[in-house]
């Protein structure tokens, strides 16, 4: 069984628009959108740490 964890997806409406990084929970629900990949990845790390305890 694959470990369930939060992940980050990149979305961009048009090639010229700013990319957004969305935190997605293990059920595939979109949680929160971040402007920078670093912020989204940090949030995913924190969320994954909370889940494993």
C-alpha distance matrix in Angstrom:
0.0 3.8 6.4 8.7 12.2 15.6 16.8 20.3 21.7 25.2 27.6 31.2 33.5 36.0 36.4 39.0 37.3 35.5 31.8 29.8 26.4 24.3 21.7 18.9 16.7 13.0 14.4 16.4 19.5 22.1 23.3 26.1 27.8 29.3 32.1 30.9 27.6 28.2 28.4 25.3 23.3 24.9 24.0 20.3 20.5 22.2 19.8 16.8 18.9 19.8 16.3 15.4 18.6
3.8 0.0 3.8 6.2 9.1 12.4 13.2 16.7 18.2 21.6 24.2 27.8 30.3 32.7 33.0 35.5 33.8 31.9 28.2 26.2 22.8 20.9 18.4 15.8 14.0 10.5 12.5 14.0 17.2 19.4 20.5 23.0 24.6 25.8 28.5 27.2 23.9 24.5 24.9 21.7 19.7 21.5 20.7 16.9 17.3 19.3 17.1 14.0 16.5 17.8 14.5 13.9 17.5
6.4 3.8 0.0 3.8 6.3 9.9 11.6 15.3 17.4 21.0 23.8 27.4 30.1 32.7 33.0 35.2 33.2 31.0 27.3 25.0 21.5 19.5 16.5 14.3 12.1 9.0 11.8 13.5 16.2 18.1 18.6 21.0 22.8 23.8 26.7 25.3 22.2 22.4 22.4 19.5 17.3 18.7 17.8 14.1 14.1 15.9 13.7 10.5 12.8 14.1 10.9 10.2 13.9
8.7 6.2 3.8 0.0 3.8 7.2 9.4 13.2 15.3 19.0 21.5 25.2 27.7 30.5 31.1 33.2 31.0 28.8 25.2 22.6 19.1 16.7 13.6 11.1 8.5 5.3 8.3 10.2 12.6 14.7 15.1 17.7 19.8 21.2 24.3 23.4 20.5 20.9 20.5 17.3 15.8 17.1 15.6 12.1 12.9 14.2 11.4 8.9 11.9 12.4 9.2 9.9 13.5
12.2 9.1 6.3 3.8 0.0 3.8 6.4 10.2 12.9 16.5 19.2 22.9 25.6 28.4 28.9 30.7 28.3 25.9 22.4 19.7 16.0 13.8 10.5 8.8 6.7 5.1 8.9 10.0 11.7 12.9 12.7 14.9 16.8 17.8 20.9 19.9 17.1 17.3 16.8 13.7 12.1 13.4 11.9 8.3 9.3 10.8 8.2 5.9 9.4 10.3 7.9 9.1 12.7
15.6 12.4 9.9 7.2 3.8 0.0 3.8 7.1 10.0 13.5 16.1 19.8 22.5 25.4 26.0 27.5 25.0 22.4 19.1 16.2 12.5 10.2 6.8 5.6 4.6 5.5 8.9 8.8 9.8 9.9 9.5 11.3 13.0 14.1 17.3 16.5 14.0 14.5 13.6 10.3 9.4 10.9 9.0 5.5 7.9 9.4 6.8 6.1 9.9 10.6 9.2 11.3 14.4
16.8 13.2 11.6 9.4 6.4 3.8 0.0 3.8 6.7 10.2 13.1 16.7 19.7 22.3 22.6 24.3 22.0 19.6 16.0 13.5 9.9 8.3 5.9 5.4 6.7 7.7 10.6 9.2 10.6 9.9 10.3 11.2 11.9 12.6 15.2 14.2 11.3 12.5 12.3 8.8 7.8 10.5 9.4 6.1 8.7 11.2 9.5 8.9 12.5 13.8 12.8 14.4 17.7
20.3 16.7 15.3 13.2 10.2 7.1 3.8 0.0 3.8 6.7 9.8 13.3 16.4 18.9 19.2 20.7 18.3 15.8 12.3 9.9 6.3 5.5 4.8 6.0 8.9 10.8 13.0 10.7 11.4 9.6 10.0 9.8 9.3 9.7 11.9 10.9 8.1 10.1 10.1 6.5 6.5 9.9 9.2 7.0 10.1 12.5 11.4 11.7 14.9 16.3 15.9 17.7 20.7
21.7 18.2 17.4 15.3 12.9 10.0 6.7 3.8 0.0 3.8 6.5 10.1 13.1 15.6 16.1 17.9 15.8 13.8 10.2 8.3 5.6 5.2 6.6 7.1 10.6 12.3 13.7 10.6 11.4 9.3 10.9 10.6 9.3 10.3 11.8 11.5 9.3 12.2 12.4 9.0 9.8 13.3 12.5 10.8 13.9 16.2 14.9 15.3 18.6 19.8 19.1 21.1 24.1
25.2 21.6 21.0 19.0 16.5 13.5 10.2 6.7 3.8 0.0 3.8 6.8 10.2 12.3 12.5 14.2 12.2 10.4 6.6 5.8 4.6 6.3 9.1 10.4 14.1 16.1 17.2 13.9 14.3 11.7 13.1 11.9 9.5 9.7 10.1 10.0 8.3 11.9 12.5 9.8 11.1 14.6 14.3 13.3 16.2 18.5 17.8 18.4 21.5 22.8 22.5 24.4 27.4
27.6 24.2 23.8 21.5 19.2 16.1 13.1 9.8 6.5 3.8 0.0 3.8 6.6 9.2 10.3 12.1 9.8 8.9 5.7 5.3 6.3 7.5 10.9 11.9 15.7 17.9 18.3 14.7 14.6 11.7 13.6 12.3 9.5 10.5 10.5 11.6 11.0 14.7 14.8 12.3 14.4 17.5 16.8 16.2 19.4 21.3 20.3 21.3 24.5 25.3 25.0 27.3 30.1
31.2 27.8 27.4 25.2 22.9 19.8 16.7 13.3 10.1 6.8 3.8 0.0 3.8 5.6 6.8 8.4 6.4 6.4 4.6 6.2 8.8 10.7 14.3 15.6 19.4 21.7 21.9 18.3 18.0 15.0 16.7 15.0 11.7 12.2 11.0 12.4 12.6 16.4 16.7 14.8 17.0 20.0 19.6 19.4 22.5 24.3 23.6 24.7 27.8 28.7 28.6 30.8 33.6
33.5 30.3 30.1 27.7 25.6 22.5 19.7 16.4 13.1 10.2 6.6 3.8 0.0 3.8 6.9 8.3 6.3 8.0 7.7 9.0 11.9 13.1 16.8 17.7 21.4 23.7 23.4 19.7 19.1 16.2 18.2 16.6 13.6 14.5 13.5 15.5 16.2 19.8 19.7 17.9 20.4 23.3 22.5 22.4 25.7 27.3 26.3 27.6 30.8 31.4 31.1 33.6 36.3
36.0 32.7 32.7 30.5 28.4 25.4 22.3 18.9 15.6 12.3 9.2 5.6 3.8 0.0 3.8 5.4 5.2 8.2 8.8 11.3 14.3 16.2 19.9 21.0 24.7 26.9 26.8 23.0 22.7 19.9 21.7 19.9 16.7 17.0 15.3 16.9 17.6 21.3 21.7 20.3 22.5 25.4 25.1 25.0 28.1 29.9 29.2 30.4 33.5 34.3 34.2 36.5 39.3
36.4 33.0 33.0 31.1 28.9 26.0 22.6 19.2 16.1 12.5 10.3 6.8 6.9 3.8 0.0 3.8 5.7 8.2 8.6 12.0 14.8 17.3 20.9 22.2 26.0 28.0 28.3 24.6 24.6 21.8 23.5 21.6 18.1 17.8 15.6 16.5 16.9 20.5 21.5 20.4 22.2 25.2 25.4 25.3 28.0 30.1 29.8 30.7 33.7 34.9 34.9 36.8 39.7
39.0 35.5 35.2 33.2 30.7 27.5 24.3 20.7 17.9 14.2 12.1 8.4 8.3 5.4 3.8 0.0 3.8 6.7 8.8 12.2 15.5 18.2 21.9 23.7 27.5 29.9 30.4 26.7 26.3 23.1 24.3 21.9 18.2 17.5 14.7 15.9 17.2 20.4 21.2 20.7 22.8 25.4 25.7 26.2 28.8 30.6 30.6 31.9 34.6 35.8 36.1 38.2 40.8
37.3 33.8 33.2 31.0 28.3 25.0 22.0 18.3 15.8 12.2 9.8 6.4 6.3 5.2 5.7 3.8 0.0 3.8 6.3 9.1 12.7 15.2 18.9 20.9 24.7 27.4 27.7 24.1 23.3 20.0 21.0 18.4 14.8 14.2 11.6 13.5 15.1 18.4 18.6 18.0 20.5 23.0 22.9 23.5 26.4 27.9 27.7 29.3 32.0 32.9 33.3 35.6 38.1
35.5 31.9 31.0 28.8 25.9 22.4 19.6 15.8 13.8 10.4 8.9 6.4 8.0 8.2 8.2 6.7 3.8 0.0 3.8 6.4 9.9 12.8 16.4 18.8 22.5 25.4 26.1 22.7 21.9 18.4 18.9 16.0 12.2 11.0 8.1 9.7 11.6 14.7 14.9 14.6 17.2 19.4 19.5 20.4 23.1 24.5 24.7 26.3 28.8 29.8 30.4 32.7 35.0
31.8 28.2 27.3 25.2 22.4 19.1 16.0 12.3 10.2 6.6 5.7 4.6 7.7 8.8 8.6 8.8 6.3 3.8 0.0 3.8 6.8 9.9 13.4 15.6 19.4 22.0 22.9 19.5 19.0 15.7 16.4 13.9 10.3 9.3 7.2 8.2 9.0 12.6 13.0 12.0 14.3 16.9 17.0 17.4 20.1 21.9 21.8 23.2 25.8 27.0 27.4 29.5 32.0
29.8 26.2 25.0 22.6 19.7 16.2 13.5 9.9 8.3 5.8 5.3 6.2 9.0 11.3 12.0 12.2 9.1 6.4 3.8 0.0 3.8 6.4 10.0 12.5 16.2 19.1 20.0 16.8 15.9 12.4 12.8 10.1 6.5 6.0 5.2 7.0 7.8 11.2 10.7 9.2 12.1 14.5 14.0 14.5 17.5 18.9 18.6 20.2 23.0 23.7 24.2 26.5 29.0
26.4 22.8 21.5 19.1 16.0 12.5 9.9 6.3 5.6 4.6 6.3 8.8 11.9 14.3 14.8 15.5 12.7 9.9 6.8 3.8 0.0 3.8 6.7 9.5 13.1 15.9 17.3 14.3 13.8 10.5 10.6 8.4 5.6 5.1 6.2 6.6 5.8 9.1 8.6 6.1 8.7 11.4 10.8 10.9 14.0 15.6 15.1 16.6 19.3 20.3 20.6 22.9 25.4
24.3 20.9 19.5 16.7 13.8 10.2 8.3 5.5 5.2 6.3 7.5 10.7 13.1 16.2 17.3 18.2 15.2 12.8 9.9 6.4 3.8 0.0 3.8 6.2 9.7 12.8 13.9 11.0 10.1 6.8 7.1 5.7 4.3 6.1 8.8 9.7 8.8 11.4 10.0 6.8 9.4 11.8 10.0 9.7 13.3 14.5 13.2 14.8 17.9 18.3 18.3 20.9 23.4
21.7 18.4 16.5 13.6 10.5 6.8 5.9 4.8 6.6 9.1 10.9 14.3 16.8 19.9 20.9 21.9 18.9 16.4 13.4 10.0 6.7 3.8 0.0 3.8 6.6 9.9 11.6 9.6 8.7 6.2 5.4 5.4 6.3 7.9 11.2 11.4 10.0 11.5 9.8 6.2 8.0 10.0 7.6 6.6 10.4 11.3 9.6 11.2 14.3 14.6 14.5 17.2 19.6
18.9 15.8 14.3 11.1 8.8 5.6 5.4 6.0 7.1 10.4 11.9 15.6 17.7 21.0 22.2 23.7 20.9 18.8 15.6 12.5 9.5 6.2 3.8 0.0 3.8 6.7 7.9 5.8 5.6 4.6 5.6 7.6 9.2 11.4 14.6 14.9 13.1 14.9 13.5 9.8 10.8 12.9 10.4 8.4 11.9 13.0 10.4 11.2 14.8 14.8 13.7 16.5 19.2
16.7 14.0 12.1 8.5 6.7 4.6 6.7 8.9 10.6 14.1 15.7 19.4 21.4 24.7 26.0 27.5 24.7 22.5 19.4 16.2 13.1 9.7 6.6 3.8 0.0 3.8 5.5 5.4 5.4 6.5 6.6 9.6 12.1 14.3 17.8 17.9 16.1 17.2 15.6 12.1 12.6 14.0 11.1 8.8 11.8 12.2 8.9 9.5 13.0 12.4 10.8 13.7 16.4
13.0 10.5 9.0 5.3 5.1 5.5 7.7 10.8 12.3 16.1 17.9 21.7 23.7 26.9 28.0 29.9 27.4 25.4 22.0 19.1 15.9 12.8 9.9 6.7 3.8 0.0 3.8 5.4 7.3 9.6 10.4 13.4 15.7 17.8 21.1 20.9 18.6 19.6 18.5 15.0 14.7 16.2 13.9 10.8 13.1 14.0 10.6 9.8 13.4 13.1 10.4 12.7 15.8
14.4 12.5 11.8 8.3 8.9 8.9 10.6 13.0 13.7 17.2 18.3 21.9 23.4 26.8 28.3 30.4 27.7 26.1 22.9 20.0 17.3 13.9 11.6 7.9 5.5 3.8 0.0 3.8 5.6 8.9 10.5 14.0 16.4 19.1 22.4 22.8 20.8 22.3 21.0 17.4 17.6 19.3 16.6 14.0 16.6 17.1 13.6 13.4 16.8 15.9 13.2 15.8 18.6
16.4 14.0 13.5 10.2 10.0 8.8 9.2 10.7 10.6 13.9 14.7 18.3 19.7 23.0 24.6 26.7 24.1 22.7 19.5 16.8 14.3 11.0 9.6 5.8 5.4 5.4 3.8 0.0 3.8 6.4 9.1 12.2 13.9 16.8 19.8 20.4 18.5 20.4 19.3 15.6 16.2 18.4 15.9 13.4 16.5 17.5 14.3 14.4 18.1 17.6 15.5 18.1 21.0
19.5 17.2 16.2 12.6 11.7 9.8 10.6 11.4 11.4 14.3 14.6 18.0 19.1 22.7 24.6 26.3 23.3 21.9 19.0 15.9 13.8 10.1 8.7 5.6 5.4 7.3 5.6 3.8 0.0 3.8 6.2 9.6 11.9 15.2 18.4 19.5 18.3 20.2 18.4 14.9 16.3 18.0 15.0 13.3 16.8 17.0 13.8 14.9 18.3 17.3 15.7 18.8 21.3
22.1 19.4 18.1 14.7 12.9 9.9 9.9 9.6 9.3 11.7 11.7 15.0 16.2 19.9 21.8 23.1 20.0 18.4 15.7 12.4 10.5 6.8 6.2 4.6 6.5 9.6 8.9 6.4 3.8 0.0 3.8 6.3 8.2 11.6 14.8 16.2 15.4 17.4 15.5 12.1 14.2 16.0 13.1 12.0 15.8 16.1 13.4 15.0 18.4 17.6 16.7 19.9 22.3
23.3 20.5 18.6 15.1 12.7 9.5 10.3 10.0 10.9 13.1 13.6 16.7 18.2 21.7 23.5 24.3 21.0 18.9 16.4 12.8 10.6 7.1 5.4 5.6 6.6 10.4 10.5 9.1 6.2 3.8 0.0 3.8 7.1 10.2 13.8 15.2 14.7 16.1 13.5 10.6 12.9 13.9 10.5 10.3 13.9 13.5 10.9 13.4 16.3 15.2 15.0 18.4 20.3
26.1 23.0 21.0 17.7 14.9 11.3 11.2 9.8 10.6 11.9 12.3 15.0 16.6 19.9 21.6 21.9 18.4 16.0 13.9 10.1 8.4 5.7 5.4 7.6 9.6 13.4 14.0 12.2 9.6 6.3 3.8 0.0 3.8 6.7 10.3 12.0 12.3 13.7 10.8 8.5 11.6 12.4 9.3 10.3 13.8 13.4 11.8 14.6 17.2 16.5 17.0 20.2 22.0
27.8 24.6 22.8 19.8 16.8 13.0 11.9 9.3 9.3 9.5 9.5 11.7 13.6 16.7 18.1 18.2 14.8 12.2 10.3 6.5 5.6 4.3 6.3 9.2 12.1 15.7 16.4 13.9 11.9 8.2 7.1 3.8 0.0 3.8 6.9 9.1 9.9 11.9 9.5 7.5 11.1 12.4 10.3 11.4 14.8 15.1 14.2 16.6 19.2 19.1 19.8 22.7 24.6
29.3 25.8 23.8 21.2 17.8 14.1 12.6 9.7 10.3 9.7 10.5 12.2 14.5 17.0 17.8 17.5 14.2 11.0 9.3 6.0 5.1 6.1 7.9 11.4 14.3 17.8 19.1 16.8 15.2 11.6 10.2 6.7 3.8 0.0 3.8 5.6 7.1 8.8 6.5 5.6 9.4 10.5 9.3 11.1 14.0 14.4 14.5 16.9 19.0 19.4 20.6 23.1 24.9
32.1 28.5 26.7 24.3 20.9 17.3 15.2 11.9 11.8 10.1 10.5 11.0 13.5 15.3 15.6 14.7 11.6 8.1 7.2 5.2 6.2 8.8 11.2 14.6 17.8 21.1 22.4 19.8 18.4 14.8 13.8 10.3 6.9 3.8 0.0 3.8 6.8 8.8 7.6 7.9 11.2 12.4 12.2 14.0 16.5 17.3 17.8 20.0 22.0 22.7 24.0 26.3 28.1
30.9 27.2 25.3 23.4 19.9 16.5 14.2 10.9 11.5 10.0 11.6 12.4 15.5 16.9 16.5 15.9 13.5 9.7 8.2 7.0 6.6 9.7 11.4 14.9 17.9 20.9 22.8 20.4 19.5 16.2 15.2 12.0 9.1 5.6 3.8 0.0 3.8 5.4 5.5 6.5 8.8 10.1 11.0 12.7 14.5 15.8 16.9 18.6 20.3 21.7 23.0 24.9 26.8
27.6 23.9 22.2 20.5 17.1 14.0 11.3 8.1 9.3 8.3 11.0 12.6 16.2 17.6 16.9 17.2 15.1 11.6 9.0 7.8 5.8 8.8 10.0 13.1 16.1 18.6 20.8 18.5 18.3 15.4 14.7 12.3 9.9 7.1 6.8 3.8 0.0 3.8 5.5 5.1 6.0 8.5 9.9 10.4 12.1 14.2 15.2 16.2 18.2 20.0 21.0 22.5 24.8
28.2 24.5 22.4 20.9 17.3 14.5 12.5 10.1 12.2 11.9 14.7 16.4 19.8 21.3 20.5 20.4 18.4 14.7 12.6 11.2 9.1 11.4 11.5 14.9 17.2 19.6 22.3 20.4 20.2 17.4 16.1 13.7 11.9 8.8 8.8 5.4 3.8 0.0 3.8 5.5 5.2 6.1 8.6 9.9 10.5 12.3 14.2 15.2 16.5 18.5 20.0 21.2 23.1
28.4 24.9 22.4 20.5 16.8 13.6 12.3 10.1 12.4 12.5 14.8 16.7 19.7 21.7 21.5 21.2 18.6 14.9 13.0 10.7 8.6 10.0 9.8 13.5 15.6 18.5 21.0 19.3 18.4 15.5 13.5 10.8 9.5 6.5 7.6 5.5 5.5 3.8 0.0 3.8 5.5 5.1 6.2 8.7 9.9 10.7 12.3 14.2 15.4 16.7 18.5 20.3 21.9
25.3 21.7 19.5 17.3 13.7 10.3 8.8 6.5 9.0 9.8 12.3 14.8 17.9 20.3 20.4 20.7 18.0 14.6 12.0 9.2 6.1 6.8 6.2 9.8 12.1 15.0 17.4 15.6 14.9 12.1 10.6 8.5 7.5 5.6 7.9 6.5 5.1 5.5 3.8 0.0 3.8 5.4 5.1 6.2 8.7 10.0 10.5 12.2 14.3 15.4 16.5 18.5 20.6
23.3 19.7 17.3 15.8 12.1 9.4 7.8 6.5 9.8 11.1 14.4 17.0 20.4 22.5 22.2 22.8 20.5 17.2 14.3 12.1 8.7 9.4 8.0 10.8 12.6 14.7 17.6 16.2 16.3 14.2 12.9 11.6 11.1 9.4 11.2 8.8 6.0 5.2 5.5 3.8 0.0 3.8 5.4 5.0 6.1 8.6 9.8 10.4 12.2 14.2 15.2 16.5 18.8
24.9 21.5 18.7 17.1 13.4 10.9 10.5 9.9 13.3 14.6 17.5 20.0 23.3 25.4 25.2 25.4 23.0 19.4 16.9 14.5 11.4 11.8 10.0 12.9 14.0 16.2 19.3 18.4 18.0 16.0 13.9 12.4 12.4 10.5 12.4 10.1 8.5 6.1 5.1 5.4 3.8 0.0 3.8 5.4 5.1 6.3 8.6 9.9 10.6 12.5 14.4 15.6 17.2
24.0 20.7 17.8 15.6 11.9 9.0 9.4 9.2 12.5 14.3 16.8 19.6 22.5 25.1 25.4 25.7 22.9 19.5 17.0 14.0 10.8 10.0 7.6 10.4 11.1 13.9 16.6 15.9 15.0 13.1 10.5 9.3 10.3 9.3 12.2 11.0 9.9 8.6 6.2 5.1 5.4 3.8 0.0 3.8 5.4 5.1 6.1 8.5 9.9 10.7 12.4 14.5 16.0
20.3 16.9 14.1 12.1 8.3 5.5 6.1 7.0 10.8 13.3 16.2 19.4 22.4 25.0 25.3 26.2 23.5 20.4 17.4 14.5 10.9 9.7 6.6 8.4 8.8 10.8 14.0 13.4 13.3 12.0 10.3 10.3 11.4 11.1 14.0 12.7 10.4 9.9 8.7 6.2 5.0 5.4 3.8 0.0 3.8 5.4 5.0 6.0 8.5 9.8 10.5 12.4 14.7
20.5 17.3 14.1 12.9 9.3 7.9 8.7 10.1 13.9 16.2 19.4 22.5 25.7 28.1 28.0 28.8 26.4 23.1 20.1 17.5 14.0 13.3 10.4 11.9 11.8 13.1 16.6 16.5 16.8 15.8 13.9 13.8 14.8 14.0 16.5 14.5 12.1 10.5 9.9 8.7 6.1 5.1 5.4 3.8 0.0 3.8 5.5 5.1 6.1 8.7 10.0 10.8 12.8
22.2 19.3 15.9 14.2 10.8 9.4 11.2 12.5 16.2 18.5 21.3 24.3 27.3 29.9 30.1 30.6 27.9 24.5 21.9 18.9 15.6 14.5 11.3 13.0 12.2 14.0 17.1 17.5 17.0 16.1 13.5 13.4 15.1 14.4 17.3 15.8 14.2 12.3 10.7 10.0 8.6 6.3 5.1 5.4 3.8 0.0 3.8 5.5 5.1 6.3 8.8 10.2 11.3
19.8 17.1 13.7 11.4 8.2 6.8 9.5 11.4 14.9 17.8 20.3 23.6 26.3 29.2 29.8 30.6 27.7 24.7 21.8 18.6 15.1 13.2 9.6 10.4 8.9 10.6 13.6 14.3 13.8 13.4 10.9 11.8 14.2 14.5 17.8 16.9 15.2 14.2 12.3 10.5 9.8 8.6 6.1 5.0 5.5 3.8 0.0 3.8 5.4 5.1 6.4 8.9 10.5
16.8 14.0 10.5 8.9 5.9 6.1 8.9 11.7 15.3 18.4 21.3 24.7 27.6 30.4 30.7 31.9 29.3 26.3 23.2 20.2 16.6 14.8 11.2 11.2 9.5 9.8 13.4 14.4 14.9 15.0 13.4 14.6 16.6 16.9 20.0 18.6 16.2 15.2 14.2 12.2 10.4 9.9 8.5 6.0 5.1 5.5 3.8 0.0 3.8 5.4 5.1 6.4 9.0
18.9 16.5 12.8 11.9 9.4 9.9 12.5 14.9 18.6 21.5 24.5 27.8 30.8 33.5 33.7 34.6 32.0 28.8 25.8 23.0 19.3 17.9 14.3 14.8 13.0 13.4 16.8 18.1 18.3 18.4 16.3 17.2 19.2 19.0 22.0 20.3 18.2 16.5 15.4 14.3 12.2 10.6 9.9 8.5 6.1 5.1 5.4 3.8 0.0 3.8 5.4 5.4 6.7
19.8 17.8 14.1 12.4 10.3 10.6 13.8 16.3 19.8 22.8 25.3 28.7 31.4 34.3 34.9 35.8 32.9 29.8 27.0 23.7 20.3 18.3 14.6 14.8 12.4 13.1 15.9 17.6 17.3 17.6 15.2 16.5 19.1 19.4 22.7 21.7 20.0 18.5 16.7 15.4 14.2 12.5 10.7 9.8 8.7 6.3 5.1 5.4 3.8 0.0 3.8 5.7 5.7
16.3 14.5 10.9 9.2 7.9 9.2 12.8 15.9 19.1 22.5 25.0 28.6 31.1 34.2 34.9 36.1 33.3 30.4 27.4 24.2 20.6 18.3 14.5 13.7 10.8 10.4 13.2 15.5 15.7 16.7 15.0 17.0 19.8 20.6 24.0 23.0 21.0 20.0 18.5 16.5 15.2 14.4 12.4 10.5 10.0 8.8 6.4 5.1 5.4 3.8 0.0 3.8 5.6
15.4 13.9 10.2 9.9 9.1 11.3 14.4 17.7 21.1 24.4 27.3 30.8 33.6 36.5 36.8 38.2 35.6 32.7 29.5 26.5 22.9 20.9 17.2 16.5 13.7 12.7 15.8 18.1 18.8 19.9 18.4 20.2 22.7 23.1 26.3 24.9 22.5 21.2 20.3 18.5 16.5 15.6 14.5 12.4 10.8 10.2 8.9 6.4 5.4 5.7 3.8 0.0 3.8
18.6 17.5 13.9 13.5 12.7 14.4 17.7 20.7 24.1 27.4 30.1 33.6 36.3 39.3 39.7 40.8 38.1 35.0 32.0 29.0 25.4 23.4 19.6 19.2 16.4 15.8 18.6 21.0 21.3 22.3 20.3 22.0 24.6 24.9 28.1 26.8 24.8 23.1 21.9 20.6 18.8 17.2 16.0 14.7 12.8 11.3 10.5 9.0 6.7 5.7 5.6 3.8 0.0
